[in-house]
């Protein structure tokens, strides 16, 4: 599996399920962090567990920023930037 997920995902429902499952896995991993283990290297990585948890959040914001810029470049106001309905 590369950076785009498994190649066998074809439908929107399959992609959304994969995305939701990946977030659930991240939440499960973050829930295991303690003050005793947060600086230990994560399994299959040389990086500390805390770094991987914070990187996941920061990386998601990078992608969000890219999506916002793409929308704006194409004349679309992102939902979070729209005024509130009264």
C-alpha positions as CSV (number, residue, x, y, z in Angstrom):
1,X,0.0,0.0,0.0
2,X,1.4,3.4,-1.0
3,X,0.4,6.8,0.2
4,X,-2.9,6.6,-1.6
5,X,-4.2,3.6,0.3
6,X,-5.0,0.1,-1.0
7,X,-5.4,-0.1,-4.8
8,X,-8.5,-2.3,-4.4
9,X,-10.6,0.6,-3.0
10,X,-12.9,1.7,-5.8
11,X,-16.2,3.0,-4.5
12,X,-16.8,6.1,-2.4
13,X,-18.2,4.0,0.3
14,X,-15.0,1.8,0.4
15,X,-12.8,4.9,0.5
16,X,-14.9,6.6,3.3
17,X,-14.8,3.4,5.3
18,X,-11.0,3.1,4.9
19,X,-10.6,6.8,6.0
20,X,-12.9,6.4,9.1
21,X,-11.0,3.2,10.0
22,X,-7.7,4.9,9.7
23,X,-8.8,7.7,12.0
24,X,-10.1,5.1,14.5
25,X,-6.8,3.4,14.5
26,X,-5.0,6.7,15.1
27,X,-7.3,7.5,18.0
28,X,-6.7,4.0,19.4
29,X,-2.9,4.5,19.2
30,X,-3.0,8.0,20.7
31,X,-5.1,6.7,23.6
32,X,-2.2,4.4,24.6
33,X,0.2,7.4,25.2
34,X,1.3,7.8,28.8
35,X,3.9,10.0,30.4
36,X,5.9,6.8,30.8
37,X,5.9,5.7,27.2
38,X,5.5,8.8,25.1
39,X,9.2,9.2,24.5
40,X,9.8,5.6,23.6
41,X,10.3,4.7,20.0
42,X,7.1,3.5,18.4
43,X,6.9,-0.1,17.0
44,X,8.4,-0.3,13.5
45,X,9.8,3.3,13.9
46,X,12.7,5.2,15.4
47,X,10.5,8.1,16.2
48,X,9.0,8.7,19.7
49,X,5.4,7.8,20.0
50,X,4.5,11.4,20.9
51,X,6.1,12.7,17.7
52,X,4.1,10.3,15.6
53,X,0.8,11.4,17.3
54,X,1.5,15.1,16.9
55,X,2.7,14.7,13.4
56,X,-0.5,12.9,12.4
57,X,-2.5,15.9,13.5
58,X,-0.2,18.5,11.9
59,X,-0.1,16.6,8.7
60,X,-3.9,16.5,8.5
61,X,-3.9,20.3,8.9
62,X,-1.4,20.6,6.0
63,X,-3.8,18.7,3.8
64,X,-6.7,20.8,5.0
65,X,-4.7,23.9,4.1
66,X,-4.0,22.5,0.6
67,X,-7.7,21.8,0.1
68,X,-8.7,25.3,1.1
69,X,-6.2,26.8,-1.2
70,X,-7.3,24.6,-4.1
71,X,-11.0,25.6,-3.5
72,X,-10.1,29.3,-3.3
73,X,-8.0,29.1,-6.5
74,X,-11.1,27.7,-8.2
75,X,-13.5,30.3,-7.0
76,X,-15.1,28.3,-4.2
77,X,-15.4,29.6,-0.6
78,X,-14.6,26.8,1.8
79,X,-17.5,25.9,4.1
80,X,-15.5,26.9,7.2
81,X,-14.9,30.4,5.7
82,X,-18.5,31.1,4.9
83,X,-20.6,33.4,7.0
84,X,-23.1,31.8,9.4
85,X,-26.7,31.5,8.2
86,X,-29.1,33.5,10.2
